[in-house]
Amino acid sequence: MNILGIGFGGALGAIARYLINEILTKYLPPSFPIGIFLVNIIGCFLVGYFINNLIMTKDHNYYFFIVGFLGSFTTMSAFTYQSIELFNTNPLTGSSYIISTIIFCIIATYIGLTFSR
């Protein structure tokens, strides 16, 4: 049942991300990717708020909303939550995770773009 919740939440999250990005891109200058920028900020706020205040256990709401909807809405929310958890446990490990994720993801995207040409 949790898998269905994740799938349905993920579909809705992807649709929400797409619509927000399209609407903002249509009405605002394209010089800065404001749609995805705002989606990432909103998703990070929501994951922090709901994990601490409303979803204390990993029940069907957690899988639908946190893993499914917010996971699809923005993976930045999962990345930032994991970063905070790691940083609270071990600041060096948390810092290493943040820096290495950003660097390696940019490198991987660049290599993927290069190979696709």
N, C-alpha and C positions, 0 to 999 in steps of 0.2 A: 504494500500500500504506500510505503514511503517513496518508492521509486516513481509511482504515478504522481504523487504530490510534487516531487522534484521536477518531473517532466512537464507537468502542467504549469507550475510556477516558473520554470525556465522559459517556456514558450511565452508566457505573459511578460516576463522580464525583458526578453529579447525584443518583443513588439514595443514595449514601453520605451526602451532605449532608442530604437529606430525612430519612433514617432517624435520623441523629444528632440532628437538630433535633427531630423528633417524639418521640423517646424522652426527651430531656432536658426538653422542654416538658411532657411528661406527668407527670414525676416531680418537677420543681422548680417553685417559684413563678413565675408568668408576669410578675412585675414587672420583669424584665430579660431581654432576648433572649439568654440564655446559650448556646443551641444554636448560633446563627449566630456569636456571639462566639467560642466555642471552635473552631468549624469554621474561621474565619478565622485564628486563631492557629495551629492545627494545620497548615493548608494553607501558611501562610507559613513555618513551621519546615521542613516537608517540602520545599518548593521550594528553600529555601536549602541544606538538607542534601544533597539529591540532585544539585543542579546542581554543587555544589563537590566532592562526594565520589564519586559513582557514575556520573553521566552527563556525561562530558567532551565527547562529540561528539553531534551531532544525528542519532542513529540512530533505529531504530524504538522503542526504549525511551523515548527523549526525547519523541517525538511522542505515544506512548500515555500515558505517566505525567505528564510535565510539562505538555504542551499540552492533552491530552485530559482525563485524570483530575483533575489539580489545577486546570486551567483551568475545569472545570465544578464541581468541589468548591468552589472559591472564586476569584473574580476578584481578590480582595484579594492573593492570592499573586503574581499577575502584576504588579499595581500596585506592590506593595512592592519586588519585584525590580527593576523598571524604575526606580523611585525611587532605589534604592541605586546602580544603575549610573549614572544621570544625576548624582546627588549626588557620586559619586566622580570623575566627569569635570569637572563644573562645579557647585559648591555652590549658586550662585544659580539656575541652570536647574533643578536638582533640587528646591530649595525651592519655586520657582515652580510646578513641575509638581505637587507634593504639595498645596500650598495651593489652586491653581486647580482641580485635580481634585475635591477635597473640596467646595469652595464651589459649583462649577458642577453637580456631581452632585446636591447637596442642592437647589439651585435648580431643576434640571430635574425632579427628582422632585416637588417642590412644584407646579411649573407643570403637570406631568402630572396630578397629583391634582386640582388646581383645574379643569382643563379637563374632567376626567371627571365632574364633579358636575353 
